[in-house]
Amino acid sequence: MTGLYDHQGVLRVSGDLEDCLAYAELFGFDQESFSLVPLVGEVQGRSHPGNSN
C-alpha cells in the first residue's frame, strides 16, 4: 500500500501505486507537488474509544 502526500504533508489518497499515480494525474499534480510513501503494516485488533473490544 502506498500513500500520496501533497506538498503540505496531507495524505490525499492511499492504495496501490498505480491508484496514487492516477489520482495525481486526475488532479493535475506535477512531480514536485507530491510524494509517494510506502505504508507498511495494518493495525489489527485495535480498539477505539467507545468500543467494547
Buried (B, 14 or more C-beta within 10 A) or exposed (E): BBBBBBEEEEEBBBBEEEBBBBBBEEEEBEEEEBEEBEEEEEEEEEEEEEEEE
